[in-house]
Amino acid sequence: AVRMDPSILHPAEYYKTMAEQALGDADYGTAVFAFVCAGEYTHAVGTAVPRLHGLFSDLETVDPASPPGMALREEMRRIVDALSFMPVPQMTVPEISKVLACASHAGVIEAC
């Protein structure tokens, strides 16, 4: 399947503004996606990884099948999905390893 580059739809500044607004609203999935669309890969990873670590910790304290647990899992999924648009050839090795580690952990959580 061919993925369309979402950054061709709007200039990078549009997505940077969207990301900052989303961060202000604590909407991390949208912020990460907007950073990716803006080509701000370091910001995308820097936003996603700490939030995912927080979600992983929060999920240890609640029943994942409960409404709060489902909300945490949904947020986790939105962030991981946004990271899937990252162009691997343009990422650094540390960014790739952090993203893969978080995606793997998220996959284990979803499988349980």
N, C-alpha and C positions, 0 to 999 in steps of 0.2 A: 504494500500500500504506500502511496506517495503522500507525504505530509506537506500541506501548504505552509509556507513560512508566514506566520501571522503578522510579522513586522512589516510586511508590504502593505498592510491595510491602513496603517496610520504611521505618522512619524514617531521616532523614538521618544521625543518629548511628551507626546500624548500618553504613552505607556508609563513613562517615569512619573508623570502626574497621577495617573491612575494608581500606580503602586504606592505612592506616598499617601494618597487618600485612603486606600485600602488598609495600609498599616495604621493610620489614625483610627480606623474603625475596627481594628483587630481582626481583619479579614485576611488571614495569612495566605490562603489558597489563591485569592485574586491577586494579592501583592506579589507572590512568587511568579504567577503566570505573567503578570504585567512586566516584571523585571526581565523575565525570559524574552518576552516580545520586544522589549527595548534593547536587547542585547547586553543587558547588565547581568551577566552570568554570575559574577562574584557576589553581587547583591542578592541574587536569587538564592544561591546556596547559603549565603550568610544569614538570610531571613528564614529559610526553610529548616536548616539543620537544628538550630537551637529550639525552634518551635516544635519540631518533631520529637526532639529529646524530651521536652516538657510534656508533650502528649503521651509519650511512652511511659513516663513516670506517673502521670495522672491515671492512665489506664490500669496501672498496677493496684490502684486504690479503689476502683469501682468495678462492678460487674459489667463486662463488655456488652452484655445483652440488655442491660437496663437502658432507659432513655438517656441518662447522662453518658453512659458508655457508648451508646450508638452515636451520639453527637460528636464525641471525641474521635471515634473511628471515621466518621464522615469527614471531619476536618482533616484528619490524617490522610485519608484517601485523596481529597482535593489537592493537598500540597504535593503528594507523591505524583499524582496525575500531572500537575503543572510542571514538575521537574522532568517528566518524560519528554517534554519538548526541548530540552537542553541539547544543543549540538555537541555531541561527545568530542569530535575533533578540535573544537574550540575551547574545551575545558582543560584545566590543569589536572595533573594526576591526583593531588589532594582533593580537589573538588569532586572528581569522579569517584574516588574511594569513599568520601563522605556520603555522596548521593546513593551509591550502591549499598553501603552499609545500612542507611536509613530505609531504603526501599526493601531490602531483605528483611529487616526487622518488622517493617509494616506488613510484609507478606506473611510472616509467621503469625503476627497478631490476627490478621484477617482469616488465616486458616484455622485458628483455634476456636 
